[in-house]
Amino acid sequence: METLGPLLTPPAAPFDPRELRPGASEVWLEAGFGAGEHLAAQAARHPEVLSLGAEPFVNGFAACLAHIDDAGLDNVRLLHGDVRELMSRLPAACLSRIYVLFPDPWPKTRHKKRRLIEPAFVADAARLLRPGGSLRFATDWADYADWTLERFARSPDFRWTAEAADDWRRPPADHVTTRYEAKRLGDCAPIWLEFERV
Ligand SMILES: C[S@@+](CC[C@H](N)C(=O)[O-])C[C@H]1O[C@@H](n2cnc3c(N)ncnc32)[C@H](O)[C@@H]1O
């Protein structure tokens, strides 16, 4: 696997991200990081973690590179492309966290099949997370929250961690507001779903 600064070349073969930064305590992945403000802020807070991200939107990708450069981060590797491609090349149990923050909602019925959260994504996330690892999902579309809960509930590999309504109504304490989130384009207040890999 070759890297040029923070850039991952499109992975043609399986690779182990832990070899990109020997000594990293954990590897995290952010799917569809948009302009990368969350990814860069988390990476700055956690220099001991290697943060991976994938985003096909070129303007967002460039904005994230600027955040990384501004903050002088050396613990980030980014793929300009589809996160599912990247996930398919990673080995089992190599990740501790996955973030899926405000994915494209595709609210129209005929477009819902384009949603990122579908059974194959859930299965690959289960394969990649170590036991005790977590996936954080956020949306401001009520129907996408229901959709996601249904798909994770069908997986024996995940447990929804919420114990009280505030656990899904309030942003987690370590959350960093994203650009899309701030626009409030959805049909409800943001909903936060945290799933633990059992
Ligand atoms: C609604 S935006 C949210 C961006 C960011 N997470 C935020 O909250 O500001 C969804 C993003 O997911 C990206 N995306 C869509 N499909 C993707 C995929 N298969 N792999 C990686 N990113 C994807 C889009 O390009 C877009 O930037």
The ligand as a Tripos MOL2 file, in Angstrom:
@<TRIPOS>MOLECULE
LIG
   27    29     1     0     0
SMALL
NO_CHARGES

@<TRIPOS>ATOM
      1 C1        -24.7190   14.5560    3.2040 C.3       1 LIG1
      2 S1        -22.9820   14.5220    3.0040 S.3       1 LIG1
      3 C2        -22.3680   14.5900    4.6610 C.3       1 LIG1
      4 C3        -20.8960   14.8540    4.7220 C.3       1 LIG1
      5 C4        -20.2990   14.9180    6.1360 C.3       1 LIG1
      6 N1        -20.3400   13.6330    6.7970 N.3       1 LIG1
      7 C5        -20.9930   15.9730    6.9610 C.2       1 LIG1
      8 O1        -21.7470   15.6020    7.8880 O.co2     1 LIG1
      9 O2        -20.8180   17.1730    6.6800 O.co2     1 LIG1
     10 C6        -22.6870   12.8010    2.5890 C.3       1 LIG1
     11 C7        -21.3010   12.5710    2.0250 C.3       1 LIG1
     12 O3        -21.1100   11.1980    1.8020 O.3       1 LIG1
     13 C8        -20.3380   11.0560    0.6350 C.3       1 LIG1
     14 N2        -20.5530    9.6970    0.1060 N.ar      1 LIG1
     15 C9        -21.6430    9.2260   -0.5350 C.ar      1 LIG1
     16 N3        -21.4720    7.9470   -0.8690 N.ar      1 LIG1
     17 C10       -20.2360    7.5910   -0.4140 C.ar      1 LIG1
     18 C11       -19.4660    6.4040   -0.4570 C.ar      1 LIG1
     19 N4        -19.9420    5.3070   -1.0450 N.pl3     1 LIG1
     20 N5        -18.2420    6.4080    0.1010 N.ar      1 LIG1
     21 C12       -17.7570    7.5190    0.7010 C.ar      1 LIG1
     22 N6        -18.4400    8.6720    0.7760 N.ar      1 LIG1
     23 C13       -19.6600    8.7100    0.2180 C.ar      1 LIG1
     24 C14       -20.8420   12.1530   -0.2820 C.3       1 LIG1
     25 O4        -19.9090   12.4990   -1.2930 O.3       1 LIG1
     26 C15       -21.0660   13.2860    0.7000 C.3       1 LIG1
     27 O5        -19.9340   14.1140    0.8330 O.3       1 LIG1
@<TRIPOS>BOND
     1     1     2 1
     2     2     3 1
     3     2    10 1
     4     3     4 1
     5     4     5 1
     6     5     6 1
     7     5     7 1
     8     7     8 2
     9     7     9 1
    10    10    11 1
    11    11    12 1
    12    11    26 1
    13    12    13 1
    14    13    14 1
    15    13    24 1
    16    14    15 ar
    17    14    23 ar
    18    15    16 ar
    19    16    17 ar
    20    17    18 ar
    21    17    23 ar
    22    18    19 1
    23    18    20 ar
    24    20    21 ar
    25    21    22 ar
    26    22    23 ar
    27    24    25 1
    28    24    26 1
    29    26    27 1
@<TRIPOS>SUBSTRUCTURE
     1 LIG1         1 GROUP 0 **** ****
